[in-house]
Every structure is written in C-alpha cells, then in structure tokens.
C-alpha cells in the first residue's frame, strides 16, 4: 500500500489564457479528443472554475441584454 505522505500534487502548466480558450470551446460544445485529453492533463482546476464562472456570468449578461433589447421594441 502506498504511503499518503509520498503523494505529491500534480503540476499544472497551462496558462489562464489556455484555460479560457478551453472553457470557450466547452461552451461552444465542439472539441477534438486530443485537445480534450491535453486540456484534462494540463489545466489547473482552480483556473477552470474561475474561468467557468466568469464565462457563465458573461453568457447570462449577454442573454439578458438580448432579451431587454427584444422586449423594448
């Protein structure tokens, strides 16, 4: 059995910009398998959560703006 003290955290090397790019592709829903696998291996989970929340907030703001423009006319 392995010793829990010997387990070191995985070093994630992807930048925040690469994370934002991956999140935008995720919102679009199209991604190559190789790109997905490299993202899964290299993205920082904290960056993914932050970029996802920011992306969702921007998406909601855009939808609300579109609805307000349509309803105003």
C-alpha positions as CSV (number, residue, x, y, z in Angstrom):
1,X,0.0,0.0,0.0
2,X,1.3,3.5,-0.8
3,X,2.1,6.0,1.9
4,X,-0.1,9.1,1.7
5,X,2.9,11.3,2.5
6,X,4.6,10.2,-0.7
7,X,1.8,11.6,-2.9
8,X,2.8,14.9,-4.5
9,X,0.4,17.3,-6.2
10,X,0.3,17.3,-10.0
11,X,2.0,20.3,-11.6
12,X,-0.4,22.0,-14.0
13,X,1.4,24.1,-16.6
14,X,-1.4,25.6,-18.7
15,X,-1.9,29.4,-18.5
16,X,-5.1,31.1,-17.6
17,X,-5.5,32.1,-21.3
18,X,-5.3,28.4,-22.3
19,X,-8.0,27.7,-19.7
20,X,-10.2,30.5,-21.0
21,X,-9.8,29.1,-24.5
22,X,-10.8,25.6,-23.3
23,X,-13.8,27.0,-21.5
24,X,-15.0,28.9,-24.6
25,X,-14.7,25.7,-26.6
26,X,-16.7,23.9,-23.9
27,X,-19.5,26.5,-24.1
28,X,-19.5,26.0,-27.9
29,X,-19.6,22.2,-27.4
30,X,-17.1,21.2,-30.0
31,X,-13.6,19.8,-29.1
32,X,-11.2,17.3,-30.6
33,X,-10.4,14.3,-28.5
34,X,-6.7,15.0,-28.5
35,X,-7.3,18.6,-27.4
36,X,-9.7,17.5,-24.6
37,X,-7.1,15.0,-23.3
38,X,-4.3,17.6,-23.3
39,X,-6.6,20.0,-21.5
40,X,-7.6,17.4,-18.9
41,X,-3.9,16.7,-18.3
42,X,-2.6,20.3,-18.2
43,X,-5.3,22.7,-17.0
44,X,-5.4,24.0,-13.4
45,X,-8.7,23.1,-11.8
46,X,-8.8,26.4,-10.0
47,X,-8.4,28.2,-13.3
48,X,-11.2,26.1,-14.8
49,X,-13.6,27.0,-12.0
50,X,-12.8,30.7,-12.2
51,X,-13.0,30.8,-16.0
52,X,-16.2,28.9,-16.0
53,X,-17.9,31.2,-13.5
54,X,-16.7,34.3,-15.5
55,X,-17.9,32.7,-18.8
56,X,-21.3,31.8,-17.3
57,X,-21.7,35.4,-16.0
58,X,-20.8,36.9,-19.4
59,X,-23.2,34.5,-21.1
60,X,-26.1,35.4,-18.7
61,X,-25.3,39.1,-19.2
62,X,-25.5,38.7,-23.0
63,X,-28.8,36.8,-22.8
64,X,-30.3,39.4,-20.5
65,X,-29.2,42.2,-22.8
66,X,-30.7,40.5,-25.9
67,X,-34.0,39.9,-24.0
68,X,-34.1,43.6,-22.9
69,X,-33.5,44.8,-26.5
70,X,-36.2,42.5,-27.9
71,X,-38.8,43.3,-25.3
72,X,-38.1,47.1,-25.6
73,X,-39.1,47.2,-29.2
